[in-house]
């Protein structure tokens, strides 16, 4: 039989996280004496001192630091087990939150969500329109259940679901098109480039800027497409998003010597499939099936 309890370890971690017994009691909705008692019983059972006084502050001992690392993984695993149990007991979740990068096949994304919504009418769906690392940041913070991103998610699970072709394009009357010759990258630096801002709040990345003397940075792919269609700059845009504009001749691919087309892998990212409800798993299956047919 174990000498300690999960509740004692939870109180121990709460004291560490909150920086003291009073704040830990407030966070856990327990009396301060109850928190003291739990930690005291833990120390007694282990025959170790986990905290010491440093002036008025309570700080970890060396033994406490070592056991904190071990107990954190234990508590995380218990939380996961309880989360799986909650999902199993309730059967089907009531909400699904998805972050979708604006460059992927939006029609297929929405069709997959509609398919799941019809199968589970009680499901409330929240969609976040993201750019670059924004989807993974939301997933990592617990803000969404699933993220569709151009970057794999290494803190959980990921699978490549499609590739998207990007084309360097400009309006048919743009100065770069009127040159009527093969272009070098140096030619692009003299013209305005439209780039899309990373939607992540932290650790955002910059992608695609060539060092143009003038650039406009926008928040989403739709605005980028609109600006290029208005002749206000050039950009690398998803070919599927500008298919009609290319067919009509309003937009034209820049005749670059090299680099006019790029292929980007996109990933379906999530934390743990076992913790997902039936609706989330149905969305993943439907989306994977749909995007595997994307050309």
C-alpha positions in Angstrom: 0.0 0.0 0.0 1.3 3.5 -0.9 2.5 5.6 2.0 1.3 8.8 0.3 -1.9 10.0 -1.4 -2.5 11.9 -4.7 -4.2 14.6 -2.6 -1.0 15.1 -0.6 1.0 15.5 -3.8 -1.5 17.9 -5.2 -1.3 20.1 -2.1 2.5 19.9 -2.3 2.5 21.1 -6.0 -0.1 23.8 -5.2 2.2 25.3 -2.5 5.1 25.3 -5.0 2.9 26.8 -7.8 1.4 29.5 -5.6 4.6 30.3 -3.6 3.1 29.7 -0.2 0.5 27.9 1.9 -2.0 30.8 2.1 -2.3 31.2 -1.7 -2.3 27.4 -2.2 -5.3 27.2 0.2 -7.1 29.9 -1.8 -6.4 28.2 -5.1 -7.5 24.8 -3.9 -10.5 26.1 -1.9 -9.2 24.5 1.3 -8.3 25.9 4.6 -4.7 26.8 5.2 -4.5 24.3 8.0 -5.7 21.5 5.7 -2.9 22.3 3.2 -0.3 22.4 6.0 -1.6 19.1 7.3 -1.5 17.4 3.9 2.1 18.5 3.2 3.1 17.6 6.8 1.7 14.1 6.4 3.6 13.8 3.1 6.9 14.8 4.7 6.2 12.5 7.6 5.5 9.5 5.3 8.6 10.2 3.2 10.8 11.0 6.2 12.0 14.1 4.2 11.7 17.8 4.5 10.2 19.2 1.3 10.2 22.9 2.3 12.3 25.3 4.3 12.0 28.9 5.3 14.0 31.5 3.6 13.2 34.7 5.6 9.5 34.9 5.3 9.3 32.8 2.1 8.7 29.1 1.8 11.1 27.5 -0.6 11.9 23.9 -1.8 14.7 21.9 -0.3 16.9 20.0 -2.7 14.9 16.9 -2.0 11.7 18.8 -2.7 13.0 20.0 -6.1 13.8 16.4 -7.1 10.4 15.1 -6.0 8.6 18.0 -7.6 9.8 16.8 -11.0 8.7 13.3 -10.4 5.4 14.2 -8.9 4.5 16.6 -11.8 4.6 13.8 -14.3 2.5 11.7 -11.9 -0.2 14.3 -11.5 -0.2 15.1 -15.2 -0.8 11.4 -16.0 -3.6 11.2 -13.4 -5.3 14.3 -14.9 -5.1 12.6 -18.3 -6.7 9.4 -16.9 -9.5 11.4 -15.3 -10.0 13.3 -18.5 -10.3 10.1 -20.5 -12.8 8.8 -17.9 -14.9 11.9 -18.1 -15.0 11.6 -21.9 -16.0 7.9 -21.7 -18.7 8.6 -19.1 -20.3 11.4 -21.0 -20.0 9.6 -24.3 -20.0 12.5 -26.7 -18.5 15.9 -26.0 -20.6 19.0 -26.3 -18.0 21.3 -27.9 -15.2 21.1 -30.5 -12.6 23.9 -30.9 -10.4 24.0 -34.0 -7.7 26.3 -35.1 -7.3 26.4 -38.9 -4.5 28.1 -40.8 -5.9 30.4 -43.5 -3.8 28.9 -46.3 -5.3 25.4 -46.3 -8.3 24.1 -48.2 -11.0 26.1 -46.4 -13.9 24.4 -48.3 -12.8 20.9 -47.2 -12.3 22.1 -43.6 -15.8 23.5 -43.4 -17.3 20.4 -45.2 -15.6 18.1 -42.6 -17.0 20.2 -39.8 -20.4 20.2 -41.4 -20.3 16.5 -41.7 -19.5 16.1 -38.0 -22.1 18.7 -37.0 -24.8 16.8 -38.8 -23.8 13.6 -37.1 -23.7 15.2 -33.7 -26.3 18.0 -33.7 -25.7 18.9 -30.1 -22.0 19.8 -30.9 -21.0 23.5 -30.5 -18.1 24.3 -32.8 -15.6 27.2 -32.4 -13.2 28.0 -35.2 -10.1 30.1 -34.9 -8.6 31.6 -38.2 -4.9 31.5 -37.7 -1.6 32.1 -39.6 1.7 30.3 -39.3 2.5 29.3 -35.7 -0.8 30.7 -34.3 -2.7 27.4 -34.5 0.0 25.5 -32.6 0.2 28.2 -29.9 -3.5 27.9 -29.2 -3.2 24.1 -29.1 -0.3 24.3 -26.7 -2.1 26.6 -24.4 -5.2 24.5 -24.3 -7.3 27.0 -26.3 -8.2 24.5 -29.0 -8.7 20.7 -29.3 -7.2 20.4 -32.8 -4.8 22.6 -34.9 -4.3 22.7 -38.6 -0.8 24.2 -39.1 2.2 24.4 -41.5 4.3 23.2 -38.5 4.2 19.8 -36.8 3.3 19.9 -33.1 6.1 18.2 -31.1 4.4 18.6 -27.7 1.8 16.2 -28.7 0.9 14.3 -31.9 0.9 15.3 -35.5 0.2 13.8 -38.9 0.8 15.3 -42.3 -2.5 15.7 -44.1 -1.9 17.7 -47.2 0.4 19.9 -49.3 -0.4 23.4 -50.5 1.2 25.0 -53.5 2.0 28.7 -53.2 2.5 30.9 -56.3 4.2 34.2 -56.6 1.5 36.3 -58.3 0.5 39.9 -59.2 -2.3 41.6 -61.0 -2.1 41.5 -64.8 -1.4 45.2 -64.9 1.2 45.2 -62.2 4.6 46.7 -63.1 6.4 43.3 -62.7 4.1 41.7 -65.2 4.5 44.6 -67.6 8.3 44.0 -67.7 7.5 41.1 -70.0 10.7 39.2 -69.2 12.0 36.6 -66.8 12.4 38.1 -63.3 15.2 37.8 -60.8 14.6 38.2 -57.0 16.3 41.6 -57.2 13.4 42.8 -59.4 11.0 41.9 -56.6 12.8 44.0 -54.0 11.8 47.2 -55.8 8.1 46.5 -55.5 5.7 46.3 -52.6 5.3 42.8 -51.2 2.1 41.7 -49.3 2.9 39.3 -46.4 0.6 37.7 -43.8 1.4 38.3 -40.1 1.9 35.4 -37.8 -1.2 35.2 -35.5 0.8 33.8 -32.6 1.1 36.1 -29.6 4.4 34.6 -28.5 7.3 33.2 -30.5 5.8 34.2 -33.8 7.8 33.6 -37.0 8.4 35.6 -40.1 8.1 33.7 -43.4 8.3 34.8 -47.0 9.6 38.3 -46.9 12.3 38.9 -49.5 13.6 42.2 -48.1 11.4 44.4 -50.4 11.9 48.1 -49.8 8.2 48.4 -49.1 5.9 45.7 -47.6 2.4 45.6 -46.3 1.7 43.2 -43.5 -1.9 41.9 -43.1 -3.6 39.7 -40.6 -5.2 37.0 -42.9 -4.9 35.4 -46.3 -8.2 36.9 -47.5 -6.9 40.4 -47.2 -3.7 39.5 -48.9 -5.6 38.1 -51.9 -7.8 41.2 -52.0 -4.8 43.5 -52.1 -3.0 41.6 -54.8 -6.2 41.6 -56.9 -6.4 45.3 -56.5 -2.9 45.7 -58.0 -1.4 47.0 -54.7 1.4 44.5 -54.5 2.7 41.0 -55.2 2.6 37.9 -52.9 3.0 34.2 -52.6 -0.6 32.9 -52.4 -2.2 29.4 -52.2 -2.9 28.4 -55.7 -6.3 26.9 -54.7 -7.4 30.2 -53.2 -6.8 32.2 -56.4 -7.8 29.5 -59.0 -10.6 31.6 -60.4 -8.5 34.7 -60.6 -5.8 32.8 -62.5 -8.2 31.3 -64.9 -9.8 34.7 -65.6 -6.4 36.3 -66.2 -6.8 38.9 -63.5 -3.8 37.4 -61.6 -0.7 36.1 -63.3 2.1 34.0 -62.0 5.3 36.0 -61.8 7.9 34.7 -64.4 10.6 34.2 -61.9 13.7 32.4 -63.0 13.3 30.2 -59.9 11.1 30.1 -56.8 7.8 31.1 -58.4 6.1 28.1 -56.8 6.6 26.6 -53.4 5.0 23.5 -51.7 4.2 23.6 -48.0 3.3 20.6 -45.9 0.3 21.0 -43.5 -0.2 19.0 -40.3 -3.2 18.0 -38.2 -2.0 18.4 -34.6 -3.6 17.4 -31.3 -2.5 16.5 -27.8 -3.8 13.0 -27.2 -6.2 11.0 -29.3 -7.3 8.9 -26.3 -8.6 12.1 -24.6 -10.8 13.1 -27.5 -14.5 12.6 -27.7 -16.3 10.8 -30.5 -17.0 14.0 -32.4 -13.4 15.2 -32.5 -12.2 11.8 -33.7 -14.9 11.8 -36.4 -13.7 15.2 -37.5 -10.1 14.0 -37.8 -11.2 10.9 -39.8 -13.4 12.9 -42.1 -10.8 15.6 -42.6 -8.0 13.2 -43.3 -10.2 11.4 -45.9 -11.2 14.7 -47.6 -7.7 16.2 -47.7 -6.1 13.0 -49.0 -8.1 13.7 -52.2 -7.0 17.3 -52.4 -5.0 18.1 -55.5 
